[in-house]
Amino acid sequence: MTLGKHPEVVETAAVSRSARPFRQGSLDAYCGFYSIANAMLKIKPEAFDDAEGTLRLVRTMMRTAARICAPEELVHEGMDGVELDYVAKAAIRHMRRIGHNFRLVRPSRLGLGPLSRDPAKWFADAAAVTSIAVILHIDKNVQSHWSVLSCTKGNRLVLFDSDQMKSAKIVQCQPHLAIARCPVQWHPGMSR
């Protein structure tokens, strides 16, 4: 059976029922990029209303990462904390240039007290602040993973995650960086 006006296109058998589509993380280690974008998306979704603007952000992050590590390393090994910080700073600068005021904050500077005192309370308090998103470093035994804290549920953290990881045990997670939504500030070009 041919499809449409193109006789050279022939309908083929359906994909095997056991086949599953690839997801982020199954072919690449780009969770660092996704965690930065998802942190901003979580606290200011309107910043991503423009698809072209989102693609420009992704290009900015990819170019920035390429300055400090080889692309094939990013695909297979992902980013370490220093690289994630470097890319996050570039992403924040990019978003500020287009009118979305974010800033980076170290988790220890969030005013939530020491994480070691009561990790479950610290994460619950961090998740309750709607103007910040905490990027987590998650130890997954085989490799590490970057994700964003959504909320807590018992001894687990519920994630806002790029590869559909729904949750992780608190003991597997370390807060690495927070992205904060700043109050709107007037700048030339904005009406008062």
N, C-alpha and C positions, 0 to 999 in steps of 0.2 A: 504494500500500500504506500503510495507517495503522499507527501505532505505539501499542501498548498500548491503554488505555481512552480515549484522546483522539483522536477522529476528525479533529479539526482539524489534528493533526500528521501531516504527510505525509512519507514518506521521500524524500529528494532524492538527486540523483546524487552519487557520491563526489567528494571534493576532487581537483582535478587533481593528477596525479603530480608535476608540476613545482612545485607550491606547497609552501612550507616554513613552518612556524610561526614567529611572531615570537619573538625571544629578547631577554633583557635587553640593552640597548644598541642594538637596532635601532629602538626607538621612544622611548627615553629615554636620559638620561645619568646614571643612578643608580649607576654603578659605585662612587662614593665610599661610599654607604651599604652596598653589598654588601661592599666591601673591609673595612670596619670589622667587620661581622658575621662575615664569613668568617675574618678574623684570629682572632677569639675562638673561632669554631667549630673552627678548625684546632688550637688548643692546648688547648681544653677542650670537647670535643663534648657532654659531659653537661650543659653549661649551656643547651643547646638542646633538651633532651628534652621540654620543655613547649611545645607549639605556641602556646598563648595567651600564654605568657611571651615567646616570640619575637616575636609580633605587638605586644606592649607595647613591646618594644625598638624595633621599626621605627617605631611611633607616636612614641616619644620622639625618635628621630633626625629624623623628618620635622618635628615641631613645632619642634625646636631649629633646624633649617635654615631654616624659614619665618620665624624671628625675625631672621635676618640676610640673607636674599635672597628674592626673589620666587619662588613656586613654578614659574612658567613659565620662569624662568632656570635652575632646577635641571633641569627636563625637557630643555631644549635645550642648555644649556651645561655642566651638571654643577657640581661644586664645585672651587674652587681649594684650594691648600694651607692657607690660613688658615681657610677654611670647614670643610675636612675635620678640622682640629685641633679646632675648636669643637664639631663634632658628635661627634667621637670622645670628647672629655672628657665630654660629656653621656651618651654610651652607657656609658662606664666607670662614672660615678656611678650610673646606672640599674642596671647589673649588680651593683655593690657593694651597693645597697639590697636586692637580692633574694638576696644571699648568695654571689655569685661574685666573688672578689677578683682583679681585673685592675688593671694600671697602664700608663700610657703612658711610653714611653722614647724619647728621641731616638736615632736610629741611631748617632750619634757617641759616645753614652754606653754602648754595649753592651760596650765593652772589646775590640773586635775590631781595633783599630788603624785607621789612615786608609784610607778606601776607595780613594784615589788610588794608593796603593802597589801594590796587586794586587787589582783589583776581583773577579776570578774567585774568588780565595781568600777575600776578605771575604764574598761572597755564599754560598760553600760553608760557611764557618764559621757564618754566621748561620743558614743552613738546618738545620745540624746541632743547634742548640740547640732542644730540643723544647718548652721553656717560653716561647718567644717566637715571634711571627709578625711579619714585616716587611711593611709596606704599601709598595708600590712605586708611583712615578709613572712611567708608561711613555709615551714620546713615540711616537705612531703616525702621524707626519707630518701628517695632516689634523686630528686632535684628540688630546688626551692621554687617558690611561686610568689608573684606579686598580686595582690588583690585589694579590695576596698571594703572596709567595715560597714555593715549595714545596721545590725543590731545584735543583741546577745540573746541566747536561749539556753539557760542552764549553764553547762560548762563548755558551750560551743559559741563560736562567733558566726553569725549569719553574714554571708558575703554578697557584695554587689560585684559580680565576677564575670570576666570575659570568657572563660571556658566552661561555664555552667557548674563550677564547683559551688555547691550550695552552702556549705559550712565547713568549719575546721575547729578542732579542739583548741581551747584557749592556750594550752601549753605548747602548741605548735606555732603560735603567732607572736610576732613582735611588731609593735608599731614602729614604722620607719620614718614616715613623713606625714604631715597633714597639709592639706590645701584648704585655705580659708576664703570664703566669699567676703569681700570687703564692702562696706557701705558705698553707695553710689556717690562719687565725687564729681563735682563740676569740672569740666575741662573745656577749652575753646572748641566751639563747634556744637556743644550741647546747649539746648535752651534751658534757661533757669526756671 
